[in-house]
Amino acid sequence: MTLPIEIEIWQGEVAELEVDAVIVPANESLFMTAPVAAAVKRRGGNQVETEAVAQGPVPAGSAVVTGGGQLAAPYVIHVVGVGHDLRRDPDQLRRAIDAALDAAGHLSLRRIALGPIGVERGVFPAAEAAEILLGAIADRADSGGWTPESVVVAVTHADELAEYQAALEAVATRAAALPPAESA
């Protein structure tokens, strides 16, 4: 099997992309302080954060949706992959990614872009966060769960770019190795 959706790793700000939604890391209080979220707030306007904070606090492993403000993307999905305790919990990170994808599916979004989730304040190394993120998307597609048609993972640094590209290659290689009966 090959991946049934288009996944691209891109170096740049997620806030620049013309997609149906951008997914950004958040903390439980939903203030947009992480670098990726702060960039989205700068471009989208303060109303994006105001709308998010009004829905909080939320537990780690969850996601909330706001309007996109002045972004090209009409929605922002704020995902809490790491809690205030800064505990490295792969299951919690995966639940958060699933919550973000559930929110995107509820809105029937076709094209989404994500910033790195879980790497805030060094909780997860980029390689592990990339593997969890891309693995969650691939597993969901493989199991017949809702996935968008295309996903762009926007990273800001060249070293992150290499880590996410390597993780995507590994996930695609695993998907290609599955027999057709297991991938249906």
Backbone hydrogen bonds, N-H to C=O, Kabsch-Sander energy under -0.5 kcal/mol:
donor,donor_aa,acceptor,acceptor_aa,energy
6,E,149,E,-2.3
7,I,5,I,-0.6
8,E,151,V,-2.6
10,W,8,E,-0.5
10,W,153,V,-2.9
12,G,10,W,-0.7
12,G,155,V,-2.7
16,E,13,E,-1.7
17,L,14,V,-1.4
19,V,17,L,-1.1
20,D,111,R,-2.3
21,A,111,R,-1.0
22,V,75,Y,-1.8
23,I,113,A,-2.9
24,V,22,V,-0.5
24,V,77,I,-2.5
26,A,79,V,-2.4
27,N,31,F,-0.6
30,L,27,N,-1.7
33,T,31,F,-1.7
38,A,34,A,-3.2
39,A,35,P,-1.9
40,V,36,V,-1.7
41,K,37,A,-2.6
42,R,38,A,-2.5
43,R,39,A,-1.9
44,G,40,V,-3.4
45,G,41,K,-2.5
48,V,45,G,-1.4
49,E,45,G,-0.6
50,T,46,N,-2.5
51,E,47,Q,-2.4
52,A,48,V,-1.7
53,V,49,E,-3.1
54,A,50,T,-1.7
55,Q,52,A,-1.9
56,G,53,V,-1.5
58,V,28,E,-2.3
61,G,80,V,-3.9
62,S,59,P,-0.9
64,V,78,H,-2.1
66,T,76,V,-2.7
68,G,74,P,-1.9
70,Q,44,G,-2.3
71,L,68,G,-2.2
75,Y,20,D,-0.8
76,V,66,T,-2.2
77,I,22,V,-3.0
78,H,64,V,-2.9
78,H,76,V,-0.6
79,V,24,V,-2.8
79,V,77,I,-0.6
80,V,62,S,-3.1
81,G,79,V,-1.1
82,V,26,A,-0.5
86,L,83,G,-1.9
89,D,87,R,-1.0
93,L,89,D,-2.3
94,R,90,P,-2.4
95,R,91,D,-2.4
96,A,92,Q,-2.2
97,I,93,L,-2.2
98,D,94,R,-2.7
99,A,95,R,-2.5
100,A,96,A,-2.2
101,L,97,I,-2.5
102,D,98,D,-2.7
103,A,99,A,-2.3
104,A,100,A,-2.3
105,G,101,L,-2.5
106,H,102,D,-2.6
107,L,103,A,-1.3
108,S,105,G,-1.4
109,L,104,A,-2.3
112,I,150,S,-2.1
113,A,21,A,-2.1
114,L,152,V,-2.8
115,G,23,I,-2.2
122,G,119,V,-2.2
123,V,120,E,-1.6
124,F,118,G,-1.4
129,A,125,P,-2.5
130,A,126,A,-2.7
131,E,127,A,-2.1
132,I,128,E,-2.3
133,L,129,A,-2.7
134,L,130,A,-2.9
135,G,131,E,-2.1
136,A,132,I,-2.4
137,I,133,L,-1.8
138,A,134,L,-2.5
139,D,135,G,-3.0
140,R,136,A,-2.0
141,A,137,I,-2.1
142,D,138,A,-2.7
143,S,139,D,-2.0
144,G,141,A,-1.1
145,G,140,R,-2.2
149,E,110,R,-1.3
150,S,110,R,-2.1
151,V,6,E,-2.8
152,V,112,I,-2.0
153,V,8,E,-3.0
154,A,114,L,-3.1
154,A,152,V,-0.7
155,V,10,W,-2.8
155,V,153,V,-0.6
161,L,157,H,-2.1
162,A,158,A,-2.0
163,E,159,D,-1.9
164,Y,160,E,-2.9
165,Q,161,L,-2.4
166,A,162,A,-2.2
167,A,163,E,-2.1
168,L,164,Y,-2.4
169,E,165,Q,-2.3
170,A,166,A,-2.2
171,V,167,A,-2.4
172,A,168,L,-2.7
173,T,169,E,-2.3
174,R,170,A,-2.3
175,A,171,V,-2.3
176,A,172,A,-2.3
177,A,173,T,-1.4
178,L,174,R,-0.7
178,L,175,A,-0.8
182,E,179,P,-0.9
183,S,179,P,-1.4
184,A,180,P,-0.7
